[in-house]
Amino acid sequence: MLYRLRVYLADGSLLEMMERIAEFRTGGTDTTKYSFHWQDSDGKLIRRWDNAPHFPNISTHPFHIHTDEKNVGPDKPQNALKVLALNEDFF
C-alpha cells in the first residue's frame, strides 16, 4: 500500500507525507519506504525524514533527517504516526 498526503497546517506550513507499507499474511505491517517533508509557508524546509539510500556514511543508513537544506544527520526509522507525534507541539 502506498499513500501520499499534503497536509496544510494552521500556521501555514505544509507537511507532505509519502509512505509505502508492506502487509504480511500474518497480519503485521512494515514501512518499507517513506518521506515526510515539512516546510514553512514560504517553502523553506523545516525538517525532512526519509530512508532513501543516498547517504551511506550516516550511522543509521538509510534512515536520516534533513534539518535544513545542507545538514543531514542520523535518525531512527520513522512512520507517519511517529512524525506527527514528534511534532504535535507545532500542530
Secondary structure, DSSP 4 states (H G I P E B T S, - for coil): -EEEEEEE-TTS-EEEEEEEEEE-TTS-EEEEEEEEEEE-TTS-EEEEEE--S--TTSTTTT-EEESSSS-EEE-----HHHHHHHTTTT-
